[in-house]
């Protein structure tokens, strides 16, 4: 039975890890309604603008397991606080950026800070709660993060309209400084198994991701059959294969391939990559559709995302609480089918004359669906490994999340550019409809991946000895 001191410690762990996640999510969401203003300010194209997101995602994804390894070696609490500090410094650099290139560079630095914070947040949280409590804690964690998804676009729109887009980055400073003080004062230091950094693996996965994304981003502008695009995609695939082969032979691999032998881990990862690809791609394009086609200002566009984003705050904690009863497979498959139907519905009805009210029902359907799937997929992945590997597993999960998001944005933008343009509401609607249809297909593929998750009783039976 837990003592009052242990319960108090768990509350601080949950509160502070969720606060850090809230800050990262707020920064991503608060920027969504500022894209149109930033593009106009810098005279950038949609293709260039997506690098403000992809630079963050790329540096975040490829440095995640380095962040987890640094926490294991030098202390999770210390590195957690250091990551928040780096994120705060990078946020100031974003606010001071004078052109698109400097903003992209600062966003990459933000991603490096987040790469320290996020895997350690999940490792600290997972280590503080037992198996039966962990799903509920992850649900609450996702729900608090969901507050940023709810208020982020509206706050970003309000700040952009009244103070200018640069202030969306300054807002990170007070949150980050308070978080650092509380982390150092309230969290207990913990360490994981010491292991050397896998520098070769880190280099290979970074180059592979960069090559694949570059090929996706350049395909429409220079031609999919061009030497540049073909070479980038072939190089990306070759580097990915080389990375897998290296990890199979490495003594201290960045990504232990043996983890993927477990069905809950492999299926949960595949489903997560696909539904995050759809979600991040929609987050990039939907606010611009609301502004360019439907004519709302940045604040108005942020408010009109609430029917979609608010579902995470309501649904994720409930899904986390009932996952032990219904099992991960039921929630993941049902949720991602709902997201696929909702996004496909939007793809069918969008036009320059569509009313916002017609979008509300499919947005709610898609939002409830992904909010069901998110904590269930997290729980499937984290519950399939031993406690000693929680840090590495959470790092791999977040790699999949952000690489999925990066490829989702690149793929949806490629679909958008192939079918439309940002020069008129009609052209934007055409491109947006095609992108939403692609997002629906990615969600459906995630539901198919979820079918390979084992039934709940199988997960418990196989995983129980690890926590014994």
C-alpha positions as CSV (number, residue, x, y, z in Angstrom):
1,X,0.0,0.0,0.0
2,X,1.3,3.4,-0.9
3,X,2.2,6.0,1.8
4,X,1.0,9.6,1.6
5,X,4.6,10.6,0.7
6,X,4.6,8.2,-2.3
7,X,1.3,9.5,-3.5
8,X,2.5,13.1,-3.2
9,X,5.7,12.2,-5.1
10,X,3.6,10.6,-7.9
11,X,1.4,13.7,-8.1
12,X,4.5,15.9,-8.6
13,X,5.9,13.6,-11.2
14,X,2.7,13.5,-13.1
15,X,2.2,17.3,-12.8
16,X,5.7,18.3,-13.9
17,X,6.2,15.8,-16.7
18,X,2.8,16.9,-18.0
19,X,3.7,20.6,-17.7
20,X,6.8,20.0,-19.8
21,X,4.8,18.1,-22.4
22,X,2.2,20.9,-22.3
23,X,4.9,23.4,-23.1
24,X,6.2,21.4,-26.1
25,X,2.6,20.8,-27.4
26,X,1.7,24.5,-26.8
27,X,4.6,25.6,-28.9
28,X,3.7,23.3,-31.8
29,X,0.0,24.2,-31.6
30,X,0.4,27.9,-31.0
31,X,2.3,28.2,-34.2
32,X,-0.4,26.6,-36.4
33,X,-2.5,29.7,-36.7
34,X,0.6,31.9,-37.3
35,X,1.8,30.1,-40.5
36,X,-0.1,32.4,-42.9
37,X,1.3,35.5,-41.1
38,X,4.8,34.2,-41.0
39,X,4.7,33.2,-44.7
40,X,3.5,36.8,-45.6
41,X,6.1,38.4,-43.3
42,X,9.0,36.5,-44.8
43,X,7.6,36.1,-48.3
44,X,8.0,32.3,-48.0
45,X,6.2,29.5,-49.9
46,X,4.2,26.7,-48.3
47,X,7.0,24.3,-49.2
48,X,9.6,26.5,-47.4
49,X,7.3,27.1,-44.4
50,X,6.9,23.4,-43.7
51,X,10.6,23.3,-42.8
52,X,9.7,25.4,-39.7
53,X,7.9,22.3,-38.5
54,X,10.1,19.6,-40.1
55,X,13.3,21.1,-38.8
56,X,11.9,20.7,-35.3
57,X,10.6,17.2,-36.0
58,X,13.8,16.0,-37.6
59,X,16.2,17.2,-34.9
60,X,13.8,16.0,-32.2
61,X,13.4,12.5,-33.7
62,X,17.0,11.8,-34.4
63,X,18.3,13.0,-31.1
64,X,15.6,11.4,-28.9
65,X,17.5,8.3,-27.9
66,X,20.6,10.3,-27.3
67,X,18.5,12.3,-24.9
68,X,17.3,9.1,-23.2
69,X,20.9,7.8,-23.0
70,X,22.2,11.1,-21.5
71,X,19.4,10.8,-18.9
72,X,20.3,7.2,-18.1
73,X,24.0,8.2,-17.7
74,X,23.9,11.7,-16.1
75,X,20.6,11.6,-14.3
76,X,17.1,11.9,-15.7
77,X,16.1,14.8,-13.5
78,X,19.2,16.8,-14.4
79,X,18.9,16.2,-18.1
80,X,15.2,16.8,-18.0
81,X,15.8,20.3,-16.6
82,X,18.7,20.9,-19.0
83,X,16.4,20.1,-21.9
84,X,13.8,22.5,-20.8
85,X,16.5,25.2,-20.5
86,X,17.7,24.5,-24.1
87,X,14.1,24.7,-25.3
88,X,13.7,28.1,-23.6
89,X,16.9,29.5,-25.2
90,X,15.9,28.3,-28.6
91,X,12.4,29.8,-28.2
92,X,14.1,33.2,-27.7
93,X,16.1,32.6,-30.8
94,X,12.9,31.9,-32.7
95,X,11.3,35.1,-31.5
96,X,14.4,37.1,-32.7
97,X,14.6,35.4,-36.1
98,X,15.0,37.9,-39.0
99,X,14.3,35.5,-41.9
100,X,12.9,32.1,-42.7
101,X,16.4,30.4,-42.6
102,X,17.2,31.7,-39.1
103,X,13.7,30.7,-37.8
104,X,14.2,27.2,-39.3
105,X,17.6,26.9,-37.6
106,X,16.2,28.0,-34.2
107,X,13.3,25.6,-34.6
108,X,15.9,22.8,-35.1
109,X,17.5,23.9,-31.8
110,X,14.1,23.7,-30.1
111,X,13.8,20.2,-31.4
112,X,17.1,19.3,-29.7
113,X,15.8,20.6,-26.4
114,X,12.6,18.7,-26.8
115,X,14.6,15.6,-27.5
116,X,15.9,15.7,-24.0
117,X,12.6,16.5,-22.4
118,X,10.0,14.2,-23.9
119,X,11.7,10.7,-23.6
120,X,12.8,11.5,-20.1
121,X,9.3,12.8,-19.2
122,X,7.7,9.5,-20.2
123,X,10.5,7.5,-18.5
124,X,10.2,9.4,-15.3
125,X,6.4,9.1,-15.4
126,X,6.4,5.4,-16.3
127,X,9.0,4.6,-13.6
128,X,6.9,6.3,-10.9
129,X,3.7,4.3,-11.5
130,X,3.1,0.6,-11.5
131,X,1.7,-1.4,-14.4
132,X,-2.0,-1.1,-13.5
133,X,-1.7,2.6,-12.7
134,X,0.5,3.5,-15.7
135,X,-2.3,3.5,-18.3
136,X,-4.4,5.9,-16.2
137,X,-1.4,8.2,-15.6
138,X,-0.6,8.2,-19.3
139,X,-4.2,9.1,-20.0
140,X,-4.1,12.1,-17.6
141,X,-0.7,13.0,-19.1
142,X,-2.2,13.0,-22.6
143,X,-5.2,15.0,-21.3
144,X,-3.1,17.7,-19.9
145,X,-1.1,17.8,-23.1
146,X,-4.5,18.1,-24.8
147,X,-5.1,21.4,-23.0
148,X,-2.3,22.8,-25.2
149,X,-4.1,21.4,-28.2
150,X,-7.3,23.1,-27.2
151,X,-6.0,26.5,-26.3
152,X,-2.9,26.6,-28.4
153,X,-4.4,27.6,-31.8
154,X,-6.7,30.2,-30.2
155,X,-3.9,31.7,-28.1
156,X,-1.6,31.7,-31.1
157,X,-4.2,33.4,-33.2
158,X,-4.9,36.0,-30.5
159,X,-1.3,36.8,-29.9
160,X,-0.5,36.9,-33.7
161,X,-3.4,39.3,-34.2
162,X,-2.7,41.7,-31.3
163,X,1.0,41.3,-30.5
164,X,2.7,39.7,-33.5
165,X,3.7,36.2,-34.2
166,X,7.1,36.5,-32.4
167,X,5.3,36.6,-29.0
168,X,4.1,33.0,-29.6
169,X,7.7,32.0,-28.7
170,X,8.3,34.5,-25.9
171,X,5.5,32.8,-24.0
172,X,7.7,29.7,-23.5
173,X,10.1,31.7,-21.2
174,X,8.0,32.0,-18.0
175,X,6.6,28.5,-18.4
176,X,10.0,27.0,-18.9
177,X,11.7,28.9,-16.0
178,X,9.0,27.9,-13.5
179,X,9.2,24.3,-14.7
180,X,13.0,24.1,-14.3
181,X,12.8,25.4,-10.7
182,X,10.0,22.9,-9.8
183,X,11.8,20.0,-11.5
184,X,15.0,20.6,-9.5
185,X,13.1,21.1,-6.2
186,X,10.5,18.3,-6.4
187,X,11.7,15.4,-8.6
188,X,14.0,12.7,-7.3
189,X,17.1,11.9,-9.4
190,X,17.2,8.6,-11.1
191,X,19.5,6.8,-13.5
192,X,19.2,4.1,-16.1
193,X,21.7,1.5,-17.3
194,X,24.8,3.2,-18.5
195,X,25.6,2.6,-22.2
196,X,27.8,4.2,-24.8
197,X,26.1,6.5,-27.3
198,X,25.5,5.0,-30.7
199,X,27.0,7.7,-32.8
200,X,27.0,5.7,-36.0
201,X,23.3,4.8,-35.6
202,X,22.4,8.4,-34.8
203,X,24.2,9.6,-38.0
204,X,22.6,7.0,-40.2
205,X,19.0,7.6,-39.0
206,X,19.5,11.4,-39.3
207,X,20.8,11.1,-42.9
208,X,18.1,8.6,-43.8
209,X,15.3,10.8,-42.5
210,X,16.7,13.9,-44.2
211,X,17.1,12.2,-47.6
212,X,13.6,10.7,-47.5
213,X,11.9,14.0,-46.5
214,X,14.0,16.0,-49.0
215,X,12.8,13.7,-51.8
216,X,9.2,14.1,-50.7
217,X,9.4,17.9,-50.4
218,X,11.2,18.4,-53.8
219,X,9.2,15.9,-55.9
220,X,6.5,18.3,-57.1
221,X,8.8,21.3,-57.8
222,X,11.6,19.5,-59.7
223,X,9.8,16.4,-60.9
224,X,9.4,12.9,-59.3
225,X,11.6,11.3,-62.0
226,X,14.4,13.9,-61.6
227,X,17.9,12.8,-60.6
228,X,17.7,14.9,-57.4
229,X,14.4,13.3,-56.1
230,X,15.2,9.8,-57.3
231,X,18.6,10.0,-55.8
232,X,17.3,11.3,-52.5
233,X,14.7,8.6,-52.1
234,X,17.0,5.8,-53.1
235,X,19.6,7.1,-50.7
236,X,17.0,7.4,-48.0
237,X,16.0,3.7,-48.4
238,X,19.6,2.5,-48.6
239,X,20.5,4.5,-45.5
240,X,17.5,3.1,-43.7
241,X,18.5,-0.5,-44.5
242,X,22.1,0.2,-43.5
243,X,20.8,1.7,-40.2
244,X,18.8,-1.5,-39.4
245,X,21.7,-3.7,-40.3
246,X,24.0,-1.6,-38.1
247,X,21.6,-1.8,-35.1
248,X,21.4,-5.6,-35.4
249,X,25.2,-5.8,-35.0
250,X,25.9,-2.9,-32.6
251,X,26.8,-3.8,-29.0
252,X,24.9,-0.9,-27.6
253,X,22.2,-0.1,-30.3
254,X,20.3,3.1,-30.5
255,X,17.2,1.1,-31.4
256,X,17.3,-2.5,-30.1
257,X,15.7,-4.4,-33.0
258,X,14.7,-7.2,-30.6
259,X,12.0,-5.0,-29.1
260,X,10.1,-5.2,-32.4
261,X,9.8,-9.0,-32.0
262,X,7.1,-8.3,-29.4
263,X,3.7,-7.8,-31.2
264,X,2.4,-5.1,-28.9
265,X,5.6,-3.0,-29.5
266,X,5.7,-3.5,-33.2
267,X,2.0,-3.0,-33.9
268,X,1.7,-0.1,-31.4
269,X,4.6,1.6,-33.1
270,X,3.3,1.1,-36.6
271,X,-0.2,2.4,-35.7
272,X,1.3,5.4,-33.9
273,X,3.6,6.4,-36.9
274,X,0.6,6.3,-39.2
275,X,-1.9,8.2,-37.1
276,X,0.6,10.9,-36.1
277,X,1.4,11.3,-39.8
278,X,-2.2,12.0,-40.5
279,X,-2.7,14.3,-37.5
280,X,0.4,16.5,-38.0
281,X,-0.3,16.9,-41.7
282,X,-3.8,18.1,-41.0
283,X,-2.6,20.4,-38.2
284,X,-0.3,22.1,-40.7
285,X,-2.9,22.6,-43.5
286,X,-6.3,23.0,-41.7
287,X,-5.6,26.4,-40.0
288,X,-4.4,27.7,-43.4
289,X,-7.6,26.5,-45.0
290,X,-9.7,28.2,-42.4
291,X,-7.9,31.5,-43.1
292,X,-7.3,31.4,-46.8
293,X,-10.5,29.8,-48.0
294,X,-13.1,30.5,-45.3
295,X,-11.7,34.0,-44.5
296,X,-11.2,33.8,-40.7
297,X,-8.5,35.7,-39.0
298,X,-5.8,33.9,-37.1
299,X,-7.7,34.1,-33.8
300,X,-10.9,33.0,-35.4
301,X,-9.2,30.0,-37.1
302,X,-7.7,29.0,-33.7
303,X,-11.2,29.0,-32.0
304,X,-12.7,26.9,-34.8
305,X,-10.1,24.2,-34.2
306,X,-11.6,23.6,-30.8
307,X,-14.2,21.0,-31.8
308,X,-11.3,18.9,-33.0
309,X,-8.7,19.6,-30.4
310,X,-11.0,19.6,-27.3
311,X,-11.8,15.9,-27.9
312,X,-8.3,15.0,-26.7
313,X,-8.7,16.6,-23.3
314,X,-12.1,14.8,-22.8
315,X,-11.4,11.4,-24.4
316,X,-7.8,10.6,-23.7
317,X,-8.1,10.3,-19.8
318,X,-11.2,8.1,-20.3
319,X,-9.4,5.9,-22.8
320,X,-6.4,5.6,-20.5
321,X,-8.7,4.6,-17.6
322,X,-10.6,1.9,-19.6
323,X,-7.7,0.4,-21.7
324,X,-7.2,-2.4,-19.1
325,X,-10.8,-3.4,-19.5
326,X,-11.2,-3.3,-23.3
327,X,-7.6,-3.8,-24.4
328,X,-5.4,-1.7,-26.7
329,X,-6.5,-3.3,-29.9
330,X,-10.2,-2.4,-29.5
331,X,-9.4,1.3,-28.8
332,X,-6.7,1.7,-31.4
333,X,-8.6,0.1,-34.3
334,X,-12.0,1.7,-33.5
335,X,-10.3,5.1,-32.9
336,X,-8.3,5.1,-36.1
337,X,-11.3,4.0,-38.2
338,X,-13.2,7.0,-36.7
339,X,-10.3,9.3,-37.6
340,X,-10.2,7.9,-41.2
341,X,-13.9,8.4,-41.7
342,X,-13.8,12.0,-40.3
343,X,-10.9,13.1,-42.4
344,X,-12.2,11.4,-45.5
345,X,-15.6,13.1,-44.9
346,X,-13.8,16.5,-44.9
347,X,-11.9,15.6,-48.1
348,X,-15.3,14.9,-49.8
349,X,-17.1,18.1,-48.8
350,X,-14.5,20.9,-48.8
351,X,-14.9,23.6,-51.5
352,X,-14.6,27.4,-51.6
353,X,-18.3,27.6,-50.6
354,X,-18.4,25.1,-47.8
355,X,-19.7,26.4,-44.5
356,X,-17.7,25.9,-41.3
357,X,-20.6,24.3,-39.6
358,X,-20.4,21.4,-42.1
359,X,-16.9,20.7,-40.8
360,X,-17.8,20.4,-37.1
361,X,-19.2,16.8,-37.1
362,X,-16.3,15.2,-39.0
363,X,-13.7,17.2,-36.9
364,X,-15.3,15.9,-33.7
365,X,-15.5,12.3,-35.1
366,X,-11.8,12.4,-36.1
367,X,-10.7,14.0,-32.8
368,X,-12.5,11.5,-30.6
369,X,-11.1,8.7,-32.7
370,X,-7.4,9.7,-32.4
371,X,-7.9,10.6,-28.7
372,X,-9.0,7.0,-28.1
373,X,-6.1,5.5,-30.0
374,X,-3.3,7.7,-28.6
375,X,-3.0,6.5,-24.9
376,X,-3.9,2.9,-25.9
377,X,-1.0,2.8,-28.4
378,X,1.4,4.4,-25.9
379,X,0.4,1.8,-23.3
380,X,0.9,-1.1,-25.7
381,X,4.4,0.1,-26.5
382,X,5.5,0.9,-22.9
383,X,3.9,-2.1,-21.3
384,X,5.7,-4.5,-23.6
385,X,9.2,-3.8,-22.2
386,X,10.9,-4.2,-18.9
387,X,11.0,-1.2,-16.5
388,X,14.8,-0.9,-17.1
389,X,14.1,-0.2,-20.8
390,X,11.3,2.3,-20.3
391,X,13.6,5.2,-21.3
392,X,14.7,3.7,-24.5
393,X,11.2,2.5,-25.4
394,X,9.7,5.9,-24.8
395,X,12.5,7.4,-26.9
396,X,11.7,5.0,-29.8
397,X,8.0,5.8,-29.4
398,X,8.6,9.5,-29.7
399,X,11.0,8.9,-32.7
400,X,8.1,7.2,-34.4
401,X,5.7,10.0,-33.4
402,X,7.8,12.8,-34.8
403,X,9.2,11.1,-37.8
404,X,5.6,10.1,-38.6
405,X,4.6,13.7,-38.2
406,X,7.4,14.9,-40.4
407,X,6.6,12.4,-43.2
408,X,2.9,13.2,-42.8
409,X,3.4,16.9,-43.3
410,X,5.8,16.3,-46.3
411,X,3.3,13.8,-47.9
412,X,0.2,15.9,-47.4
413,X,2.0,19.0,-48.7
414,X,3.2,17.0,-51.7
415,X,-0.4,16.0,-52.3
416,X,-1.5,19.6,-51.8
417,X,1.0,21.0,-54.3
418,X,0.2,18.3,-56.9
419,X,-3.5,19.2,-56.8
420,X,-3.7,22.8,-55.8
421,X,-1.9,26.0,-54.7
422,X,-2.2,28.8,-52.2
423,X,-2.9,31.5,-54.8
424,X,-6.7,31.4,-54.6
425,X,-9.4,29.8,-52.4
426,X,-10.5,27.5,-55.3
427,X,-7.0,26.2,-55.8
428,X,-6.3,25.8,-52.1
429,X,-9.6,23.8,-51.7
430,X,-8.5,21.4,-54.4
431,X,-5.2,20.8,-52.8
432,X,-6.6,20.6,-49.3
433,X,-9.3,18.0,-50.4
434,X,-6.6,15.7,-51.9
435,X,-4.4,16.1,-48.7
436,X,-7.4,15.2,-46.5
437,X,-8.1,12.1,-48.5
438,X,-4.4,11.0,-48.1
439,X,-4.7,11.7,-44.3
440,X,-7.8,9.4,-44.2
441,X,-5.8,6.6,-46.0
442,X,-2.9,6.9,-43.5
443,X,-5.4,6.7,-40.6
444,X,-7.0,3.6,-42.2
445,X,-3.6,2.0,-42.6
446,X,-3.0,2.7,-38.8
447,X,-6.2,0.9,-38.0
448,X,-5.0,-2.1,-40.0
449,X,-1.7,-2.1,-38.1
450,X,-3.7,-2.0,-34.8
451,X,-5.4,-5.3,-35.8
452,X,-2.1,-7.0,-35.0
453,X,-2.1,-5.9,-31.4
454,X,-2.8,-9.0,-29.1
455,X,-5.9,-9.2,-27.0
456,X,-5.5,-7.7,-23.5
457,X,-5.3,-11.0,-21.7
458,X,-2.4,-12.0,-23.9
459,X,-0.5,-8.8,-23.2
460,X,-0.9,-9.2,-19.4
461,X,0.2,-12.9,-19.6
462,X,3.3,-12.2,-21.6
463,X,4.4,-8.9,-19.8
464,X,3.8,-9.8,-16.2
465,X,7.2,-11.5,-15.5
466,X,9.0,-8.3,-16.5
467,X,7.8,-6.4,-13.5
468,X,8.0,-9.3,-11.1
